[in-house]
């Protein structure tokens, strides 16, 4: 006998979702799992399933998220990536227990103020939409560990970004179009991964040196003409991606990146490398393609872990002296 407390969706709207999409525990529905099912909409009866804790509707054809979603007050996870949703309803702000929200690759042009009431959020994905501005309130998400706003149309990064002390895993802001980032970014001293690539940044703030938890920093495909000296304080940084900027020189402080393993400088108008690069003893990959270098520091040959040195499309007058000894010990050198 069916439990009378549970809406029988298969009877009320047959064929609305694949068999087994609604999952039960203790006789009540706890999950709705129907990714890539071609669903154009959701039946209103889903809003009566108050015990739902997990909804996965990634990759469907939803154009709206009904306001009744706010009735699912036990929901922990809401996955909507890859639909056609044009707006998030303000009722979303009632989901006080929500920890993970993914609404990337939809048709969102704005973010409702109510979203910032979700104070238990740990991950928020709004990437690959058409969002140009964020309303005030982002700093209320004090538990947020992962934030993805990449591939939108953000005109600026709000200073409130620095009020997110829980950000530890990653912050994606790539492919938007903003020309600067706020100094408050430097307060994110626990963040491990920062992606600012494919924007119009002309400079990084001096406060970048405060982001001492960074392991990976991606600022490639911008308009950077210089790096702040404070970048040398990022002693735990393992990857630094600077491809296709306007860097003619690097600060001597670059030698302070003692944990650096991967340094990508391809496509910059670099004319020389600072001597301090020979202190990057953990470096395994150095990409200098299409730069304007005419010589290399001789000490590069002494970098003990260097596995690949890419020198293609550089017009050296003669082969740098470090090339032969590097090749002899097994480093791949591409000329």
C-alpha positions in Angstrom: 0.0 0.0 0.0 1.4 3.5 -0.8 2.1 5.8 2.1 -0.8 8.3 2.2 1.6 11.0 3.4 3.6 10.8 0.2 2.3 12.4 -3.0 2.2 9.7 -5.8 3.7 11.7 -8.6 3.7 8.8 -11.0 0.0 8.5 -10.7 -0.8 12.3 -10.8 1.5 13.0 -13.7 2.6 9.8 -15.3 6.0 9.9 -17.1 7.1 13.2 -15.5 10.5 11.7 -14.5 12.4 8.4 -14.9 11.5 5.5 -12.7 13.4 5.6 -9.4 14.0 9.4 -9.6 12.3 9.9 -6.3 14.2 8.1 -3.5 12.9 7.2 -0.1 14.2 6.6 3.4 12.0 5.5 6.2 9.0 5.6 3.9 9.4 9.3 3.0 11.0 11.0 0.0 14.5 12.3 0.7 15.9 12.8 -2.8 14.8 13.7 -6.3 17.6 12.6 -8.7 16.8 13.1 -12.4 19.8 14.6 -14.3 19.7 14.8 -18.1 16.1 13.6 -18.1 14.8 16.2 -20.6 12.3 17.7 -18.0 10.8 20.9 -19.3 9.0 21.6 -15.9 8.3 20.2 -12.5 4.9 19.2 -11.2 3.6 21.2 -8.3 3.3 18.0 -6.2 7.1 18.1 -5.7 6.5 21.2 -3.5 4.5 19.0 -1.2 7.5 16.6 -0.6 8.6 18.5 2.5 11.2 15.9 3.5 13.3 16.3 0.4 17.0 16.9 1.3 18.7 16.5 -2.1 17.5 17.6 -5.6 19.6 16.9 -8.7 18.0 18.3 -11.9 21.3 19.1 -13.8 21.1 19.1 -17.6 17.3 19.3 -18.1 15.2 21.8 -20.0 13.7 23.8 -17.1 12.9 27.4 -17.9 11.6 28.3 -14.5 12.1 27.4 -10.9 8.7 27.6 -9.2 8.3 29.7 -6.1 7.0 26.6 -4.2 10.7 25.5 -4.0 10.7 27.7 -0.8 8.5 25.1 0.9 11.2 22.5 0.9 12.7 23.7 4.2 14.9 20.7 4.8 16.7 20.9 1.5 20.5 20.6 1.7 21.5 20.3 -2.0 19.9 21.9 -5.1 21.6 21.2 -8.4 20.2 23.0 -11.5 23.3 23.3 -13.7 22.7 23.3 -17.4 19.0 24.2 -17.7 17.4 27.3 -19.2 16.2 29.0 -16.0 15.8 32.8 -16.5 15.5 33.9 -12.9 15.8 32.5 -9.4 12.6 33.1 -7.3 12.9 35.2 -4.1 11.3 32.2 -2.3 14.6 30.5 -2.6 15.7 32.6 0.4 13.5 30.4 2.6 15.7 27.4 2.3 17.6 28.1 5.5 19.3 24.7 5.6 20.6 24.8 2.0 24.4 24.1 1.8 25.0 23.6 -1.9 23.4 25.5 -4.8 24.4 25.0 -8.4 22.7 27.2 -11.0 25.5 27.5 -13.5 24.9 27.4 -17.3 21.4 28.8 -17.2 19.9 32.1 -18.5 20.2 34.2 -15.3 20.7 37.9 -15.7 20.4 38.9 -12.1 20.7 37.5 -8.5 17.8 38.0 -6.1 18.6 39.7 -2.8 17.0 36.7 -1.0 19.9 34.5 -2.1 22.1 36.2 0.6 19.8 34.9 3.3 21.1 31.3 2.7 23.7 31.7 5.4 24.5 28.0 5.6 25.7 27.8 2.0 29.0 26.1 1.5 29.2 26.1 -2.3 27.5 28.4 -4.8 27.9 28.0 -8.5 26.4 30.8 -10.7 28.9 30.4 -13.6 28.1 30.6 -17.3 25.1 33.0 -17.0 24.6 36.6 -18.1 24.9 38.3 -14.6 26.3 41.8 -14.8 25.8 43.0 -11.2 25.5 41.5 -7.8 23.2 43.1 -5.2 24.7 44.0 -1.8 24.8 41.2 0.7 27.3 38.7 -0.6 29.3 39.1 2.6 26.6 37.4 4.6 27.5 34.0 3.2 30.1 33.5 6.0 30.2 29.7 5.6 30.9 29.7 1.9 33.9 27.6 0.9 33.5 27.6 -2.9 32.2 30.4 -5.1 32.0 30.2 -8.9 31.0 33.4 -10.8 33.1 32.7 -13.9 31.9 33.2 -17.4 29.3 36.0 -16.6 29.3 39.7 -17.5 30.3 41.1 -14.1 31.3 44.8 -14.4 33.0 44.8 -11.0 33.9 42.5 -8.1 32.2 43.7 -5.0 34.4 44.7 -2.1 32.3 42.4 0.1 34.2 39.5 -1.4 36.7 40.0 1.3 34.0 39.4 4.0 33.9 35.7 3.2 36.4 34.2 5.7 35.2 30.7 4.9 36.4 30.7 1.3 39.0 28.0 1.3 38.6 25.8 -1.8 38.2 28.0 -4.8 37.1 31.4 -6.2 36.3 31.5 -9.9 35.9 35.0 -11.4 37.3 34.2 -14.9 35.9 35.5 -18.2 33.8 38.5 -17.0 35.2 41.8 -18.2 36.0 43.8 -15.0 39.1 46.0 -15.0 40.0 45.8 -11.3 39.6 43.7 -8.2 39.1 45.2 -4.7 41.9 45.4 -2.2 39.7 43.4 0.2 40.6 40.3 -1.8 43.8 40.2 0.2 41.8 39.3 3.3 41.1 35.8 1.9 44.1 34.3 3.6 42.7 30.8 3.6 41.7 30.6 -0.1 43.6 27.9 -2.0 42.7 28.6 -5.7 41.9 31.9 -7.4 41.0 32.3 -11.0 40.9 35.9 -12.4 41.8 34.9 -16.0 40.3 36.4 -19.2 39.2 39.8 -17.8 40.7 43.3 -18.4 42.8 43.6 -15.3 45.6 46.2 -15.7 47.0 45.6 -12.2 46.7 43.4 -9.1 46.3 45.0 -5.7 49.3 45.2 -3.4 47.1 43.3 -0.9 47.5 40.1 -3.0 50.4 39.3 -0.8 48.0 38.7 2.1 46.5 35.7 0.3 49.0 33.4 1.9 46.9 30.2 1.6 47.0 30.3 -2.3 48.3 27.2 -4.0 47.2 28.2 -7.5 46.8 31.7 -9.1 45.5 32.1 -12.6 45.5 35.6 -14.1 46.3 34.8 -17.7 44.8 36.6 -20.6 44.5 40.0 -18.9 46.3 43.4 -19.4 48.8 43.2 -16.5 51.8 45.4 -17.1 53.5 44.7 -13.8 53.2 42.5 -10.7 53.3 43.9 -7.2 56.3 43.1 -5.1 54.1 41.6 -2.5 53.5 38.6 -4.7 56.7 37.2 -3.3 54.9 36.6 0.0 52.9 33.8 -1.4 55.3 31.2 -0.1 52.9 28.3 -0.6 52.0 29.1 -4.2 52.6 26.1 -6.5 51.2 27.3 -9.9 51.3 30.8 -11.3 49.6 31.3 -14.7 50.4 34.7 -16.4 50.1 33.8 -20.1 49.1 36.6 -22.5 49.6 39.7 -20.4 51.7 42.8 -21.0 54.6 42.0 -18.6 57.9 43.3 -19.8 59.6 42.4 -16.5 59.0 40.5 -13.3 59.8 41.8 -9.8 62.8 40.3 -8.0 60.4 39.3 -5.3 59.3 36.4 -7.6 62.2 34.5 -6.1 60.2 34.3 -2.8 57.8 31.7 -4.3 59.8 28.8 -3.0 57.0 26.3 -3.4 56.4 27.2 -7.1 56.3 24.3 -9.5 54.6 25.7 -12.6 55.3 29.2 -14.0 53.6 30.1 -17.3 54.8 33.4 -18.9 53.9 32.6 -22.5 53.0 35.5 -24.8 54.3 38.3 -22.6 56.7 41.0 -23.9 59.3 39.9 -21.3 62.8 41.2 -22.1 64.6 39.6 -19.2 64.1 37.3 -16.2 65.2 38.4 -12.8 68.2 36.6 -11.3 66.0 35.6 -8.4 64.3 32.9 -10.5 67.2 30.6 -9.7 65.8 30.4 -6.2 62.7 28.6 -7.4 64.1 25.3 -6.5 60.8 23.4 -6.7 60.1 24.6 -10.3 59.3 21.7 -12.7 57.7 23.6 -15.6 58.7 27.0 -17.0 56.9 28.2 -20.1 58.6 31.2 -21.8 57.1 30.8 -25.3 56.7 33.9 -27.5 58.5 36.3 -25.2 61.1 38.8 -26.1 63.9 37.4 -24.1 67.4 37.5 -25.6 69.2 35.7 -22.8 68.5 33.5 -19.8 70.0 33.4 -16.3 72.8 30.9 -16.3 71.5 29.5 -13.0 68.5 28.0 -14.6 70.7 24.9 -15.3 71.0 24.5 -11.5 67.2 24.2 -10.8 67.1 20.6 -9.5 63.5 19.7 -10.3 63.1 21.4 -13.7 61.5 18.9 -16.1 60.3 21.1 -19.0 61.6 24.4 -20.3 59.6 25.8 -23.3 61.5 28.3 -25.3 59.7 28.1 -28.6 59.1 31.2 -30.8 61.9 33.1 -29.0 64.6 34.7 -31.3 67.8 34.1 -29.4 71.0 35.3 -31.0 72.5 32.0 -29.8 71.3 29.0 -27.9 71.3 29.8 -24.1 74.1 28.2 -22.2 71.7 26.5 -19.8 70.1 24.4 -22.6 72.8 21.7 -22.9 73.3 20.8 -19.3 69.5 20.8 -18.7 69.1 18.4 -21.6 71.9 16.2 -20.4 70.2 15.6 -17.1 66.9 14.8 -18.7 65.0 18.1 -18.8 62.9 18.6 -21.9 63.9 21.8 -23.5 61.9 23.0 -26.5 63.5 25.5 -28.9 
